[in-house]
Amino acid sequence: MVGLAQLVLVSLVLFAARTLVLERPLKHGFARNVRYNVQEWAALRHDPAALQASLERAARSLDARVTLRDASGGLIATNMAQPAPPLSATEVEALTEPQRPPPPGPPRPFLAVPIPERGPVEAYAIILMRPPEPPPENTAFIVCAVLVCTAITSLAFARTLAPPLQRLARVARDFGAGKLDTRAGFRRDDELGEVAEAFDEMAGRITHLLRSQKELLANVSHELRTPLARIRVALDVASEGDAATAREMLSDITEDLSELERLVEDVLTTARLDLSTGGTLAGTPPLRLEHVDTRALVDKAVSRFRANRPGHRLEVDLDATLPALEADPVLLRRVLDNLLDNAGKYSEPGTTVRLLARVDGPGLRFEVADEGIGIDAGDLARVGTPFFRTDRSRARKSGGVGLGLALARRIVDAHGGTLALESRPGGGTTARITLPASAVP
């Protein structure tokens, strides 16, 4: 747009300079010279020698080629090797009517002037036209005009660029200094607007990431503190009691250690999947693919859920024949465990959790449904984001650091599948996993 504005402005200035400064004065000067010479020729019509000398001077000073004829077309004098042809009677008559429009056709290459200027035409002069050329010194004026126009538009362009760029630089320095709530905050329909919007989006993502890391540290610290405290209490009780009491405490300690192990594994697996690039992590594939028996995989997840959540009813609905998968059995088992744990965690004891496995076209579909508290529509889109937990889940003090569902989604994505959630507050939640045909041999 600035380039177009410069082009338009320079064109207008050049046109105005040519019209007002160059062409109009030259035309006016040429017209004055013609009028003066015509008056001189009219006075010298009856002195052939003086008239011829005047025509020669006009040829030298004005570069004018002139032929003088009487009203009937007879030749009076000329400074041309070949005199100009006479005008027709109609053209001669038109000389006394300057307001009459020119005859149709191409413009005439000569100027016809009546003698005398007013009254009946006694003679006329035919002057061959040559466009007047501006003197060489006018080139400097044109160059100066172009430079001035360019300077004005460049200054205007710089004034539109400098303030937003200075603001972006200031915002970037403030953000780098730790003011994470700093944003550019301006909207423009140009490239600078796109840069400002991209900066604000980047700042928002970085702020969310840093906040999530702080929440992760706080949540992990809390989740580690609870089982560690229980283990310490159990060890103290066991050390003060007899052998039977110590053996009873061993099961509690084993359960707490398993909880710690799952937490650490979730964090490490999430980090491993985050750092994986192009399917590799330091040269090691993030997925350890094996030929997996789907029914055996489901049976292990079912056994673990029933052992950990004896207060819930688990309904299992499997197709009679389930195809085998080429997958990472450890990670895929963790997906089913996380979904079943969430279903039990966010539903009351005595309710039913349903696990379904179906052949879906050339692929395979798993579904885990509960009758729990459900998820608000506003939170449903964010569920599965690392470290995010809904307010209702926090209110229930259900534990967790917001990694389970995010980890499950990433594992499914790494297998080329999809994980979708359907939920409504108070109506339970359904998690649906679909593995594509490429994952089914």
Phi, psi and omega in degrees: 000321178294319178298319177295320178297319177298316181298315180295316182295316178297319179297316180296318180294319179295320179296316179295320179295319180294320183283311188273328188258325187256299189289314186297313177298322180294318179295317180295319178294320178296320179294321178296319179296320179297314181299317181297316182290324179296320177296322178293318181293324178297323180286336183258016183301327184266007176237087187304320184293312180294323179296318180295322178296321178296320178295323180293322178296321177297323178295323182282316186276322183254356186054042182258134175256114192237140172230127178254130178227155176278177186300331180274357178102001180289145184282129177257309179196162179198151172248022182250148176294323177239106183303148177293143181295154181289160177279157175285166180299324179295318180292323177296317179297327181288344180297333181272359180238080185294341182277348181294136179293152180296152180296154180297157180114184181295151181296147182285140182275020181216167178244125179254124184238127181285152175232119354286175184294326181236150180095188181300144181282119176261330178201174177209156178246131176256116183245120178288126185276138170228122184305133179293140181258135179293147178295154185302330184294343179288343177298321179298323178297317181297316180298317179297320179297317179297316180296320179296316179298316179297319180296319181296311181292324178294320178296317178297320179296317180296323180292332175281336181270320190299308183301312179295325178293319177297322179293318178298318179297317180295318179295319179296319178295317179297319180294319177294335179279358176108001177276085189288345178271005181284133178223154177295310170069021175236150184240127177222149179267052178210189184296324178297322176297321178295319178296316179297317179295319178295322178296315180297319178296317178298315180299320178296318180294318180295317178300316179297320180296314180296319178296321179295322178296319177296318178296322179298314179299316180295315183292317179296319178300317179295314183293329178285325184295321185295305180293328178296320178297319179295321179296319179298317179297316180297320179294321179297316179296317181295323181290333181268344183262191179270185183295324180295317178296319179299318179295324179294324180287339182299323180294320178295318179296319179298319179295318179295320178295323177296321178297317177297319181297318179296320179297312181296319180296320178298316180295314182293319180294319177300316179297320181296318179289326178294321184278347181292133181230126180063026178084008180228152175226104182053038177087357181251128179299137179292339178248131176258090188286136176219166173280111190250131173281112186298317182296320178294323178297316180293320181298321179294317179296323180294316181297318181294318181295316182294328178287322183274334183234067183293342181279354180256147172269134179242118175258126182246127181232106183240146171296154181299323180235120178246132181289154176284159182241149170259096190208176174272108187295326182293312182290320180293324175296322179295326177299310180297320179297317181295317181294319178292321177297317178298319180299319178286327183291322186257022173224156185282148174303144182095344177277172186253136172248134183245133176241126183232141174225122185226149169282122183243092184063231177276357183249199184222140181235132173247145175223136174235118183236143178230177178242040189267206188288340180076182184229136176295151181299325180292333181266345187298323181290334183266346177295132186104350173281136183304136175073004180271134174225139181288160179298325182291324179290325177293320181297329180281352182053048185274357178082184180092158181245012179080025182252339188302305183289324176297318178295319179298317180297319181291323178295317179296318178299320180296333176273002180083016181253191179227152176231123182235150180241141171231128184200158171212146183303127179079356183247012178083175183225142176237124176254128184238123178250131177235122176261134183288171183297332182295338180273354183249114179289000000 
